[in-house]
Amino acid sequence: MYVAEIWRFPVKSMQGERVDVCEVNADGLSGDREYALFDADTGLGLTARRVPELLFGSARRRPDGVEITLPDGSVAAGDRQLSDWLGRSVVLRSTSEVVERRYEHPADFELEDDWMSLAGAKGAFHDSSRTNVSLVSTTTLGGWDRRRFRSNVVLAGAGEEGLVGSRVTIGDVVLKVGKHIERCVMTTRPQPGGLEKDLDVLRTIHRERGGCLAVGALVARPGTIRVGDEIEAVRGLRERVRSILV
């Protein structure tokens, strides 16, 4: 497998940006999930699980921060304009600001009538502390639009699920692939360009894949990744010694 696409999402739950090369640090891809919107009244972090409109905004990283483009094509000038767009009082916060990270999840994605509050990760605004880089292959995606899954790295080929439990290199980056990613109602949300709401996406993932699609990793060694980089498993010391003896 090799890297076909690299994506980072500067603002949690908004559209992101595709890049050809990206620095990777301890928190994941540089600039990924570096910002998030928070409800000014409840203090809860906002995601498209609870506020699907977020997916119709897009974010680009800038040297002095982040640029958010609203659905009407205008660039948000601050919290007030973001609040007017979403119809609630919101504040944009970066990872450098100390905020409680709690996000809402529906107990049942079919009904969405009972919401739970769960703690998010430290560092970048990821849901889970067990992953800060996500990978999915073109074979796993099949006919699904890759935007539904918001993976950082799209791999040409097949077999990413077999990497769980191993260390891999991409460029000079080493990742510790630790889990299959459980999917949520986010995968069913409508998005720009005619991507409609579709509950069958998540129903199919539960029925055919045990609720998981894509894999999650933590950064074991920072560095740089590029489109075209091969992904290779890191062999352990015992394997290297065996190969030398043979």
ZAMARGU-4260 file (C-alpha; in steps of 0.2 Angstrom, whole numbers, plus 5000, padded with zeros to 4 digits):
<rodrens>
0) 5000/5000/5000 | 5005/5018/4997 | 4999/5035/5002 | 4986/5041/4989 | 4979/5056/4998
5) 4983/5066/5014 | 4970/5076/5023 | 4970/5087/5038 | 4955/5095/5046 | 4960/5111/5055
10) 4943/5113/5063 | 4934/5098/5071 | 4919/5092/5061 | 4922/5105/5046 | 4928/5101/5029
15) 4947/5100/5028 | 4961/5102/5016 | 4970/5090/5005 | 4989/5092/5005 | 5003/5083/4996
20) 5015/5083/5010 | 5013/5086/5029 | 5023/5086/5045 | 5018/5074/5058 | 5021/5078/5077
25) 5016/5069/5093 | 4998/5075/5091 | 4996/5069/5073 | 4996/5078/5057 | 5002/5096/5059
30) 4986/5107/5060 | 4974/5093/5061 | 4960/5096/5073 | 4969/5111/5080 | 4953/5120/5083
35) 4936/5116/5089 | 4919/5126/5092 | 4912/5126/5109 | 4894/5130/5115 | 4897/5146/5125
40) 4882/5141/5136 | 4885/5123/5140 | 4904/5122/5137 | 4902/5106/5126 | 4913/5104/5111
45) 4902/5104/5095 | 4903/5090/5082 | 4893/5086/5067 | 4885/5072/5077 | 4875/5085/5086
50) 4877/5100/5074 | 4877/5093/5056 | 4878/5110/5049 | 4896/5110/5054 | 4900/5099/5039
55) 4895/5113/5027 | 4909/5125/5033 | 4927/5122/5028 | 4943/5126/5036 | 4960/5130/5030
60) 4976/5132/5040 | 4985/5149/5039 | 5001/5155/5046 | 4992/5166/5059 | 4978/5153/5063
65) 4964/5146/5053 | 4952/5152/5040 | 4934/5147/5040 | 4923/5148/5025 | 4904/5148/5028
70) 4891/5139/5016 | 4887/5156/5008 | 4906/5158/5003 | 4910/5172/5016 | 4925/5170/5027
75) 4920/5170/5046 | 4926/5186/5055 | 4925/5179/5072 | 4914/5171/5085 | 4899/5182/5082
80) 4898/5177/5064 | 4900/5159/5068 | 4886/5160/5081 | 4874/5169/5069 | 4878/5154/5056
85) 4874/5140/5069 | 4860/5149/5078 | 4868/5147/5095 | 4882/5156/5105 | 4899/5148/5100
90) 4917/5151/5103 | 4932/5145/5093 | 4946/5138/5103 | 4963/5131/5099 | 4973/5117/5107
95) 4984/5130/5116 | 4969/5135/5126 | 4964/5126/5142 | 4946/5120/5139 | 4936/5105/5145
100) 4934/5093/5130 | 4917/5084/5131 | 4907/5080/5116 | 4890/5073/5113 | 4886/5056/5106
105) 4868/5048/5103 | 4864/5032/5112 | 4855/5026/5096 | 4860/5033/5079 | 4843/5028/5072
110) 4833/5039/5085 | 4845/5052/5091 | 4834/5055/5106 | 4846/5051/5120 | 4863/5060/5120
115) 4878/5055/5131 | 4892/5067/5135 | 4910/5059/5133 | 4927/5065/5137 | 4939/5069/5122
120) 4957/5067/5121 | 4971/5080/5126 | 4981/5088/5113 | 4973/5089/5096 | 4954/5089/5097
125) 4952/5070/5094 | 4938/5060/5101 | 4949/5046/5108 | 4966/5047/5116 | 4970/5030/5107
130) 4972/5037/5090 | 4978/5054/5082 | 4981/5048/5064 | 4968/5038/5055 | 4971/5027/5039
135) 4959/5019/5027 | 4962/5010/5010 | 4953/5013/4994 | 4948/4994/4994 | 4939/4997/5011
140) 4931/5012/5005 | 4924/5004/4990 | 4910/5014/4983 | 4908/5025/4998 | 4913/5043/4998
145) 4929/5045/5008 | 4923/5061/5015 | 4911/5051/5026 | 4925/5044/5036 | 4937/5059/5038
150) 4953/5049/5038 | 4970/5058/5038 | 4978/5045/5026 | 4970/5036/5011 | 4980/5022/5006
155) 4980/5014/4988 | 4978/4996/4990 | 4971/4985/5003 | 4975/4977/5020 | 4976/4991/5033
160) 4965/4981/5045 | 4980/4969/5046 | 4991/4982/5053 | 4982/4984/5070 | 4994/4979/5083
165) 5010/4983/5073 | 5021/4998/5070 | 5023/5005/5052 | 5033/5018/5043 | 5026/5031/5031
170) 5041/5041/5025 | 5051/5044/5040 | 5036/5043/5052 | 5033/5028/5063 | 5015/5025/5068
175) 5009/5013/5081 | 4993/5006/5074 | 4982/5002/5089 | 4964/5000/5085 | 4950/4998/5072
180) 4940/5014/5072 | 4922/5012/5078 | 4910/5022/5067 | 4896/5033/5073 | 4882/5044/5066
185) 4894/5056/5059 | 4896/5044/5044 | 4878/5046/5039 | 4877/5065/5039 | 4874/5076/5023
190) 4889/5085/5016 | 4892/5098/5002 | 4892/5093/4984 | 4876/5082/4985 | 4881/5069/4998
195) 4865/5066/5006 | 4860/5059/5023 | 4861/5040/5023 | 4858/5029/5038 | 4862/5014/5027
200) 4880/5018/5028 | 4881/5015/5047 | 4869/5001/5046 | 4880/4992/5033 | 4896/4995/5044
205) 4887/4987/5059 | 4880/4973/5049 | 4896/4968/5039 | 4910/4975/5048 | 4906/4974/5066
210) 4904/4993/5067 | 4922/4997/5062 | 4930/5005/5047 | 4948/5012/5045 | 4961/5010/5058
215) 4969/5022/5071 | 4987/5025/5076 | 4997/5035/5088 | 5013/5044/5082 | 5029/5034/5089
220) 5041/5045/5079 | 5037/5062/5071 | 5043/5066/5054 | 5036/5070/5036 | 5024/5060/5025
225) 5021/5063/5007 | 5009/5057/4994 | 5017/5042/4986 | 5026/5036/5002 | 5025/5017/5004
230) 5018/5010/5021 | 5029/4996/5028 | 5028/4986/5044 | 5043/4989/5056 | 5051/4972/5060
235) 5055/4968/5078 | 5073/4964/5083 | 5070/4945/5084 | 5064/4946/5065 | 5079/4956/5060
240) 5091/4944/5069 | 5082/4929/5061 | 5084/4936/5044 | 5103/4939/5047 | 5106/4922/5053
245) 5096/4914/5038
</rodrens>
